[in-house]
Amino acid sequence: MKKIYHLSTCDTCKRILNELNPSSDFILQDIKSESITPDQLEEMKAISGTYESLFSKRARLYKERDLKNKTLAENDYKNLILEHYTFLKRPVILYENQIFVGNSKKVVEAANTAING
């Protein structure tokens, strides 16, 4: 599987996509215009290990709903990601049997190495 879940309006996602320059056999899914399905989220979780690892605590809704002061379980993370696209830490890059989640320099470098050698 070669797929990148991203937000087309996000400058950071645009920069990372430009940096990675994925080949045409990658599927790019804009999570705002094409919602993540439960099956897609399950696939991401199977590789990453937890829903929490896919969850963005930087999302504006996370602050607005005061979720940092609540104890969230794995199922909560799953439901929140499915409820609103901003809860997915992005981009999420699936490459063969590997997953790269988020935009930290370390994650982007690892994805770039895996994809481009």
C-alpha positions in Angstrom: 0.0 0.0 0.0 1.3 3.4 -1.0 -1.1 6.0 0.4 -0.9 9.5 2.0 -3.7 10.9 4.1 -3.3 14.7 4.1 -5.1 18.0 4.2 -4.8 19.9 0.9 -5.3 23.3 2.7 -2.5 22.6 5.2 0.8 24.4 4.3 2.8 21.8 6.3 1.2 18.9 4.4 1.9 20.7 1.1 5.6 21.2 2.1 6.0 17.6 3.1 4.3 16.3 0.0 6.6 18.5 -2.1 9.6 17.3 -0.1 8.7 13.6 -0.5 7.7 13.9 -4.1 5.8 10.6 -4.0 5.6 8.7 -7.3 2.4 8.5 -9.3 1.5 5.1 -7.8 0.8 6.7 -4.4 -2.8 7.4 -3.6 -3.3 10.8 -2.1 -6.5 11.3 0.0 -7.5 14.7 1.1 -9.2 14.0 4.4 -11.3 17.1 4.3 -13.0 16.3 1.0 -12.9 12.5 1.4 -13.6 11.4 5.0 -11.6 8.6 6.5 -13.6 5.4 6.7 -13.7 3.1 9.7 -11.8 0.4 7.6 -9.1 2.9 6.7 -8.7 3.9 10.3 -8.5 0.2 11.3 -5.8 -0.3 8.8 -3.8 2.6 10.1 -4.2 1.4 13.7 -3.1 -2.1 12.8 0.2 -0.8 11.7 0.7 2.0 14.2 -0.5 0.0 17.2 -3.0 2.5 18.8 -5.6 5.1 17.9 -3.9 7.5 20.2 -0.7 7.5 18.1 -2.9 8.7 15.2 -4.6 11.4 17.2 -3.7 15.1 17.0 -3.6 16.9 20.4 -2.9 20.1 18.5 -6.3 20.2 16.9 -8.3 23.3 17.6 -11.3 21.2 18.6 -9.1 19.4 21.2 -8.6 22.7 23.0 -12.2 23.9 22.4 -13.7 20.8 23.9 -11.2 20.8 26.8 -10.2 17.2 26.0 -6.8 17.5 27.7 -8.6 17.5 31.0 -10.5 14.4 30.2 -9.3 10.8 30.3 -9.7 9.4 26.8 -9.7 5.7 26.1 -8.7 4.1 22.8 -12.3 4.0 21.6 -12.6 7.7 22.3 -9.6 8.5 20.1 -11.1 6.3 17.4 -14.5 7.9 17.5 -13.1 11.5 17.6 -10.9 10.8 14.5 -13.9 9.4 12.6 -16.1 12.3 13.8 -13.8 15.1 12.5 -10.8 15.1 10.2 -8.8 17.6 12.3 -8.3 14.9 15.0 -6.1 12.9 12.6 -2.4 13.7 13.1 -1.2 14.5 9.6 0.1 13.6 7.2 -0.3 9.8 7.6 2.0 8.0 5.1 1.5 4.3 4.4 4.3 2.8 2.5 4.4 -1.0 2.1 4.0 -2.2 5.7 5.2 0.9 7.4 3.4 3.9 8.7 4.7 7.5 9.3 2.4 9.7 11.3 2.7 13.4 11.8 5.0 16.2 10.6 8.0 16.0 13.0 11.4 16.3 11.2 12.3 12.8 12.4 9.1 11.2 11.0 9.4 13.1 7.6 13.1 12.1 7.3 12.2 8.4 8.0 9.4 8.5 5.4 11.7 10.2 2.9 14.4 7.5 3.4 11.8 4.7 3.0 10.2 6.1 -0.1 13.2 7.6 -1.9 16.0 5.5 -0.6 
